[in-house]
Amino acid sequence: MARWLVVLVLMGGVVWWVRRWWRQRERRWAEIPRPQREGEMGEKREQLVACNYCGVLLPASEAVRNRGKTWCREHVASGGEGSGQREE
C-alpha cells in the first residue's frame, strides 16, 4: 500500500512540474515581439493596386499613375492615354 502511495505522489510531482514548465514556456513566447506582416524573406509587404484597364493586381511601386488612375506597364502605352479605355 505504501508503494502505491509513493508512486502516486511521484506522479503528482511530475504532473505539477510539467504544468509549471509549460506555463513558463508560454509566458516566454508571449514576450517575444512579433514582426507585423512581413514577407517570407523579411521584406515589408507592399499594397496591391488594380490596373484601370485590365484589372490585374500589381504592387503599387510597379504601377503607373496617370490622371488619377492606375495602369499596369503593359497598358500605359496601349490603353492608358488613347481611346478604347475600359471604364468601370
Secondary structure, DSSP 8 states (H G I E B T S, - for coil): -HHHHHHHHHHHHHHHHHHHHHHHHHHHHHHS---SSB-TTS-B---EEE-TTT--EEETTT-EEETTEEE-HHHIIIIISSS-----
